[in-house]
Amino acid sequence: MTAPESRPVRIAVVGAGFMGRQHIDFIRASADAELAAVADPVAPSEAFECPVFEETERMLAAGHMDAVIIANPNVLHVDTAIECLEAGLAVLLEKPIAVDFAESRRLVDAVARLGGRLLVGHHRRHHPAVARALTAIREGELGQLVAVSGVWSARKEDAYFSEIPWHSRAGAGVMLINVVHDLDLLRHLCGEVAEIQAMRSSHARGLEVEDTMTLNLRFESGAVGSFLASDAGVSPWGWDQATEETLAFPFIPDGVAYQLMGTRGALSVPNLAKYAYDPSMPGDWHSPLSRTYLPVAPRGSFAAQLEHFVDVARGAAEPLVSAEDASRTLALVEAGAQSAERGTTVDVARFRAELSTARASSTRRDEGRER
Ligand SMILES: NC(=O)c1ccc[n+]([C@@H]2O[C@H](COP(=O)([O-])OP(=O)(O)OC[C@H]3O[C@@H](n4cnc5c(N)ncnc54)[C@H](O)[C@@H]3O)[C@@H](O)[C@H]2O)c1
């Protein structure tokens, strides 16, 4: 059932930790949404001025909701999302969609089987600067895209790892927690990645998961890219510092997360500084280079994402980030992990096909065992 237009969409939140509480604030600030319930085993029952449940199952049984935002630990994402889709709710599932590609396919299949409405929380795609950058690329304002580079680096506090144990175990790490956003956005802006090379390091924190990594990318278009990420290194560079999305980060005005280079111009994102040679000159490296800022109406990604989710819940929009799309981002993350492990270049389409084949045969084996 889709939510009616006549009243705010009643949204429950599963997992009221760091991210869940931010979603709650955005729901409260929206005229089109209403906080219906919270499910979290450790949330105090008086904290949210709505019914609070220790278990998602009980919350779903109590009803009175149209949609759910899931912000629990990554390992629970797929089972929780399927449970909520089976209850007929529209779902906004935090990224990453799952802890691995095989698991994400279970959800892709469930969405298809149930005709479910599921949006994955790669919130940056909703940022107005991203939409404007995409237009610049698609409409040839930069000429042909040649290359892209990017950085996400910020030093997380030690308690992030010591007090929340899942942050330092397999299923987390800077790649799955942070770079997954960048790879999703680079796919969105520059198209599918054909090949990936990665190096990762745990030297700064000494944890089971990596704290720092570097990636080389070859896009299907022929453009190439590089990306550097760390949750141990101090830096002003990265999406979170260049936007005012997450108050936990200092805001760097005119900050840059990505630099796009085309045959006729360059663009940095999200500050949308566009560089081009003087059009009256031959237009090569000896010509003066001008900088102009592409105008865009300011809007935060999370508010825009919630507005879009309301439309998805009402059946008025298709999810901008579908399970299938987010699953491809996860395959790319895994291809990067395999590259880092083996020290090889990974062909992403072949890698995805191999993962799908491996999953199909393991499903057949499981079904055989059940019979
Ligand atoms: N979009 C973003 O920029 C962004 C930023 C941070 C985190 N996230 C994502 O949000 C999710 C949560 O991350 P976080 O940093 O808020 O973690 P967190 O540990 O602060 O919060 C997770 C919450 O889930 C609760 N929880 C645990 N088991 C549960 C269960 N069975 N049912 C319901 N709730 C349960 C925990 O008690 C906790 O309150 C993760 O998937 C993470 O990747 C997204």
The ligand as a Gaussian input file, in Angstrom:
#p B3LYP/6-31G(d) Opt

LIG

0 1
 N       24.524000       8.082000       5.264000
 C       25.549000       8.366000       6.048000
 O       26.284000       9.307000       5.839000
 C       25.812000       7.523000       7.235000
 C       26.615000       8.020000       8.287000
 C       26.817000       7.194000       9.395000
 C       26.273000       5.942000       9.439000
 N       25.526000       5.476000       8.386000
 C       24.951000       4.138000       8.413000
 O       23.924000       4.118000       9.397000
 C       23.905000       2.855000      10.041000
 C       24.060000       3.055000      11.537000
 O       25.323000       3.635000      11.787000
 P       25.585000       4.492000      13.113000
 O       26.879000       5.154000      12.920000
 O       24.362000       5.284000      13.445000
 O       25.769000       3.307000      14.158000
 P       25.361000       3.308000      15.709000
 O       26.058000       2.139000      16.295000
 O       25.543000       4.657000      16.298000
 O       23.789000       3.033000      15.670000
 C       23.228000       1.783000      15.392000
 C       22.007000       1.630000      16.281000
 O       21.349000       0.407000      15.932000
 C       20.872000      -0.170000      17.126000
 N       20.631000      -1.595000      16.942000
 C       21.474000      -2.648000      17.141000
 N       20.815000      -3.797000      16.908000
 C       19.546000      -3.474000      16.567000
 C       18.405000      -4.232000      16.223000
 N       18.442000      -5.570000      16.198000
 N       17.254000      -3.568000      15.942000
 C       17.218000      -2.224000      15.973000
 N       18.268000      -1.443000      16.298000
 C       19.419000      -2.064000      16.576000
 C       21.972000       0.119000      18.152000
 O       21.476000      -0.013000      19.488000
 C       22.336000       1.549000      17.785000
 O       21.559000       2.483000      18.507000
 C       25.030000       2.035000       9.425000
 O       24.491000       1.231000       8.423000
 C       25.952000       3.068000       8.832000
 O       26.680000       2.563000       7.729000
 C       25.279000       6.254000       7.327000

